[in-house]
Amino acid sequence: MPNSQKITSRAKCTIFIDYKPAELRENKDWIIVYYAKNPVNQKLEMQRLRVPTMANKAERLKHAKHIVTEINIKLYGGWSPFFEQTGKSYKSFEDAVAEFLKYLNKQVKDMVFRADTLRTYTSNMNLVKQFIKEKGLGVKFALEINKQLVVQYLDWIYIDRGNSPRTRNNHLTFMKLFCSYLVNRGVLVENSAVGILPMKTPPKNREVFPPEIKEKIQQELATYTNGFNALCLMTYFCFVRNTELGKMKVNTVNLKGNYIFLSKEISKNKKDEFVTIPTQYLPIITKHILNANPDHYLFSSDDFKTGLKQMPVRKIATAWEKIRDRLKLDSKYQFYSLKDTGITDLLNSGVPAIKVRDQARHYDIKITEIYTPRNKGCDETIQNANISFS
């Protein structure tokens, strides 16, 4: 086939699929009309361009034909009027996701947030992609992430996948973050997740230990020859978080100063922080790190003893589940109940809430005060308080 025929054949194919050539329509107003494919819905949509009025009709016609020719040359060359729309960026969804994750990786390197957070966000993004594929939405451009799609995604998380209201709300927070990124890069005009209300969440299924449960756990932990007893009691006395426990080295414990130093590389709050070692816990942690290498992990993968290999965070939950099964404890008594119980006991012992706040490293005292138990009957302290109106 001659080259001219190939070009003509390709042009005809392009015309009928991607656009319809421009033509002049001389009515009351002279309008140049052509059709171009909308890259989002893949439908041909009419485009109009008004020809300016001129005193000389012949000149106006010449000008109109020139515009028609220029538009058709551009259309044939692959140009689309949609790519020049103000406020719209036809960045592909895949490119936007890749750039977003690259941006998050840089923030981890700069210690804006933790690697654990990046893993969560990456998992969330994979779920968004899974939702789009499973529902056959065929999202090609990032600007297709509109409010309707976000609502459908949250319903998929909550209803189809059977997740809790709290999980659904976490995904809403993530979508707000992703859409905010797209807005700041000019891909979206407005944040598609803003205005979507979070669901009301039930209280966490986690309770402090009553005295009899504390005693049973204490007796069980006393039988352990590994480091799990020291780990659990660090959570109770020092309120150290799971992810921090897995990153701590032996040298974070200062026995002479009676404190634990959590550097910004370890602490959840990304700040250098000090935690007091209570007198009752001091002999336990002293025994745990006796003759240990300062550069070893405080709780390693080797049965929570000090060691070279970092402990996977999940290992804590697995060990706690075994204790709960052996003691036949209710599911509401979770590992983090150790921390809740420690905070509650400290408050009930008369330690000022602001001191407890600092030990727990809460950013607001209101969070600490949540742990103050409500009365379920007569409060003897109030009943016997020596106050008088006279």
C-alpha positions in Angstrom: 0.0 0.0 0.0 1.4 3.4 -1.0 2.3 5.8 1.9 -0.4 8.3 0.9 -3.0 5.5 1.2 -1.6 4.5 4.6 -1.9 8.1 5.8 -5.4 8.5 4.5 -6.5 5.2 6.1 -5.0 6.2 9.4 -6.5 9.7 9.2 -10.0 8.3 8.6 -9.6 5.9 11.5 -8.5 8.7 13.8 -11.3 10.9 12.6 -14.0 8.5 13.5 -12.5 7.4 16.8 -10.7 10.4 18.3 -12.4 13.4 16.7 -14.6 14.8 14.0 -13.0 17.5 12.0 -13.9 21.2 12.4 -16.4 22.9 10.1 -17.8 26.3 9.7 -21.6 26.8 10.3 -22.9 30.1 9.0 -26.1 30.9 10.8 -27.0 34.1 12.7 -23.6 33.6 14.5 -20.7 32.0 12.6 -19.7 29.0 14.7 -16.8 26.6 14.1 -17.9 23.2 15.4 -15.8 20.1 15.9 -15.9 17.0 18.2 -13.1 15.7 20.4 -12.9 12.7 22.6 -13.2 13.4 26.3 -10.2 11.5 27.8 -12.2 10.6 31.0 -15.4 9.2 29.6 -14.0 8.3 26.1 -17.0 10.0 24.4 -16.9 12.5 21.5 -18.1 15.9 22.8 -19.0 18.9 20.7 -16.6 21.9 20.9 -17.7 25.4 19.6 -15.7 28.4 18.7 -17.3 31.7 17.6 -15.9 33.5 14.6 -15.5 37.2 15.4 -17.6 39.7 13.4 -15.8 41.6 10.6 -16.9 44.4 8.3 -15.6 42.6 5.3 -17.5 39.3 4.8 -14.8 37.8 2.5 -12.1 38.5 5.1 -14.3 37.0 7.8 -14.7 33.8 5.7 -11.0 33.7 5.0 -10.2 34.0 8.7 -12.8 31.3 9.6 -11.4 28.9 7.0 -7.9 29.5 8.4 -9.1 28.6 11.9 -10.8 25.5 10.7 -7.6 24.4 8.9 -5.4 25.0 12.0 -7.8 23.1 14.3 -7.9 20.1 12.0 -4.1 20.0 11.6 -3.8 20.0 15.4 -6.5 17.4 15.8 -4.8 15.2 13.3 -1.5 15.6 15.2 -3.1 14.2 18.4 -4.0 17.5 20.1 -7.1 17.7 22.3 -8.8 20.8 23.7 -9.4 18.9 26.9 -5.7 19.0 27.7 -5.8 22.8 27.7 -8.8 23.2 30.1 -8.0 25.6 32.9 -7.8 24.0 36.3 -7.5 20.4 35.0 -4.5 18.2 34.8 -4.9 14.9 32.9 -2.2 13.2 34.9 -2.7 9.4 34.8 -3.9 7.8 38.0 -0.9 5.4 38.0 1.6 8.3 37.7 -0.2 10.3 40.4 0.0 7.3 42.8 3.7 6.6 42.0 4.5 10.3 42.7 2.5 10.4 45.9 4.3 7.3 47.3 7.6 8.8 46.3 6.7 11.9 48.2 5.8 9.8 51.2 9.1 7.9 51.1 10.9 11.2 51.1 9.0 12.3 54.2 10.0 9.1 56.0 13.6 9.8 55.2 13.2 13.3 56.6 11.5 11.8 59.7 8.3 13.6 59.1 6.6 10.3 60.0 7.5 6.7 60.7 8.2 3.9 58.3 5.2 2.1 59.9 3.0 4.9 58.7 4.3 4.6 55.2 3.5 0.9 55.2 0.0 1.7 56.3 -0.5 4.3 53.6 1.0 2.0 50.9 -1.5 -0.7 52.0 -4.3 1.8 51.9 -3.3 2.8 48.4 -3.2 -0.8 47.3 -6.8 -1.2 48.6 -7.9 1.8 46.6 -6.4 0.2 43.4 -8.0 -3.1 44.3 -11.4 -1.4 44.7 -11.1 0.3 41.3 -10.2 -3.0 39.6 -12.8 -5.0 41.5 -15.6 -2.6 40.6 -14.4 -2.3 37.0 -14.3 1.5 37.2 -11.5 1.9 34.7 -10.0 5.0 36.3 -7.3 6.3 33.9 -6.8 9.9 35.2 -6.3 11.1 38.7 -9.0 13.8 38.2 -11.5 11.0 38.2 -11.1 10.7 42.0 -14.2 12.6 42.7 -16.5 12.6 45.8 -18.8 9.9 44.4 -15.8 7.6 43.9 -14.5 8.3 47.4 -17.9 7.6 49.0 -18.2 4.3 47.0 -14.7 3.3 48.2 -15.6 4.0 51.8 -18.8 2.0 51.5 -16.7 -0.9 49.9 -14.4 -0.8 52.9 -17.2 -0.7 55.5 -19.9 -2.9 53.8 -18.3 -5.1 51.3 -15.1 -5.9 53.3 -17.0 -5.8 56.6 -14.5 -3.5 58.4 -15.4 -1.4 61.5 -16.5 2.2 61.5 -13.1 3.1 63.0 -11.3 1.5 60.0 -13.6 3.2 57.6 -12.8 6.5 59.2 -9.1 5.8 59.0 -9.5 5.3 55.2 -11.4 8.6 55.0 -8.5 10.3 56.6 -6.1 8.7 54.1 -8.3 9.8 51.2 -8.3 13.3 52.5 -4.5 13.2 52.6 -4.2 11.8 49.0 -6.7 14.2 47.6 -5.0 17.1 49.3 -1.8 16.1 47.6 -3.6 16.1 44.2 -5.1 19.5 44.9 -1.7 21.0 45.8 -0.3 19.7 42.5 -3.1 21.1 40.4 -4.6 17.8 39.5 -7.8 18.3 41.4 -9.6 21.6 41.8 -11.0 20.7 45.3 -10.4 17.9 47.8 -12.9 15.2 46.9 -12.9 13.7 50.5 -13.7 17.0 52.3 -17.3 17.2 53.5 -17.7 13.4 53.9 -18.5 12.9 57.5 -16.8 10.2 59.7 -19.0 7.5 61.2 -19.7 7.4 64.9 -17.4 4.8 66.5 -18.2 2.5 69.4 -15.9 2.7 72.4 -12.7 0.6 72.1 -13.2 -3.0 73.2 -10.4 -2.6 75.8 -10.6 -2.4 79.6 -8.3 -1.9 82.5 -7.5 -5.0 84.6 -9.4 -5.3 87.9 -7.3 -6.5 90.9 -8.1 -10.2 90.5 -7.1 -10.2 86.8 -3.9 -8.2 87.5 -2.9 -10.9 90.1 -3.5 -13.7 87.7 -1.4 -12.0 85.0 1.3 -11.3 87.4 1.5 -14.9 88.6 1.6 -16.1 85.0 4.3 -13.7 83.9 6.5 -14.6 86.9 6.8 -18.1 85.5 8.4 -16.8 82.3 12.1 -17.3 81.9 12.3 -15.1 78.8 12.0 -11.3 78.5 8.3 -11.1 78.1 7.7 -10.3 81.8 10.1 -7.2 81.5 8.4 -6.1 78.3 4.9 -6.3 79.7 5.8 -4.5 82.9 7.6 -1.8 80.9 4.3 -1.2 79.2 2.5 -1.0 82.5 5.0 1.2 84.4 6.5 3.2 81.6 3.7 3.3 79.0 6.1 2.5 76.1 4.3 1.7 72.8 4.6 -1.5 70.8 6.5 -0.1 67.9 8.9 1.6 70.3 9.5 -1.6 72.2 10.7 -3.2 69.0 13.2 -0.5 68.2 14.7 0.2 71.6 18.4 -0.7 72.2 19.8 -1.6 75.6 21.6 1.7 75.8 18.2 3.5 75.8 17.9 2.5 79.5 19.8 4.7 81.9 19.9 2.8 85.3 21.9 5.5 87.1 19.5 8.3 86.0 16.4 6.1 86.5 15.1 7.0 83.0 14.6 5.6 79.5 15.7 7.9 76.6 13.6 7.5 73.5 15.2 9.3 70.6 13.2 11.0 67.9 14.2 8.1 65.6 12.3 5.7 67.9 9.5 7.6 69.6 6.1 7.8 68.0 5.9 11.6 68.4 9.2 12.0 66.5 10.7 13.9 69.4 13.5 13.1 71.9 11.6 12.0 75.0 12.5 10.8 78.5 10.4 8.3 80.5 10.9 7.7 84.2 11.7 4.2 85.5 9.5 3.7 88.7 11.3 2.2 91.7 9.1 -0.9 91.5 10.3 -1.6 87.9 13.9 -0.8 88.4 15.1 -4.3 89.6 13.2 -6.0 86.8 14.7 -4.0 84.0 18.1 -4.2 85.7 18.0 -8.0 85.8 16.8 -8.0 82.1 19.8 -6.1 80.8 22.4 -7.6 83.1 25.7 -8.1 81.1 23.9 -7.2 77.9 25.6 -5.5 74.9 24.5 -1.8 74.9 24.1 -1.9 71.1 21.8 -5.0 71.2 18.0 -4.7 71.0 16.4 -4.4 74.4 13.7 -6.9 73.4 14.9 -9.0 70.5 13.2 -11.7 68.4 15.0 -14.3 70.7 12.2 -14.8 73.2 12.2 -11.0 74.0 15.6 -11.3 75.5 18.3 -8.7 74.6 19.8 -9.7 71.3 21.1 -8.8 67.8 17.9 -9.5 65.8 15.1 -6.9 65.9 11.8 -8.2 67.3 8.7 -8.1 64.9 6.0 -6.1 66.5 3.4 -8.8 65.8 5.3 -11.1 68.1 4.0 -9.2 71.1 0.4 -9.7 70.2 1.0 -13.4 69.5 2.6 -13.9 73.0 -0.2 -11.9 74.7 -2.9 -14.0 73.0 -1.3 -17.2 74.4 -1.5 -15.7 77.9 -5.1 -14.7 77.5 -5.9 -18.2 76.2 -4.2 -19.9 79.2 -5.8 -17.6 81.7 -9.2 -17.7 79.9 -9.4 -13.9 79.9 -12.1 -12.0 78.0 -11.0 -10.4 74.7 -11.5 -6.9 76.2 -8.3 -7.5 78.2 -5.8 -6.7 75.5 -2.1 -6.1 75.6 -2.6 -2.4 75.6 -4.8 -2.8 78.7 -1.4 -3.0 80.5 -0.8 0.7 79.6 -4.4 1.7 80.3 -4.2 0.0 83.7 -0.8 1.6 84.5 -2.1 5.1 83.7 -5.3 4.5 85.7 -3.4 3.2 88.7 -1.1 6.1 88.6 -4.0 8.6 88.5 -5.8 6.8 91.3 -2.6 6.8 93.5 -2.8 10.6 93.6 -0.1 11.5 91.1 -1.2 14.7 89.4 -2.7 14.3 85.9 -0.1 16.6 84.4 2.7 14.3 85.7 1.0 11.2 84.3 0.5 13.1 81.0 4.3 13.6 80.7 5.0 9.9 81.6 2.5 8.7 79.0 3.8 11.4 76.5 0.3 12.6 75.7 0.2 15.8 73.8 -2.9 17.0 75.7 -3.9 16.4 79.3 -7.5 15.7 78.1 -6.2 12.4 76.6 -4.7 11.5 80.0 -7.9 12.3 81.8 -9.9 9.9 79.7 -8.3 7.2 81.8 -9.8 8.6 85.0 -12.6 6.1 85.8 -16.1 7.3 86.4 -17.9 6.6 89.6 -20.3 3.6 89.6 -21.6 4.3 93.0 -20.6 6.1 96.2 -17.1 7.7 96.1 -15.6 7.4 99.5 -13.1 10.2 98.9 -15.9 12.6 98.1 -18.1 11.2 100.9 -15.4 11.8 103.5 -14.0 15.1 102.2 -13.6 17.7 105.0 -15.4 20.6 103.3 -18.1 22.9 104.6 -20.3 25.7 103.2 -20.2 27.7 106.4 
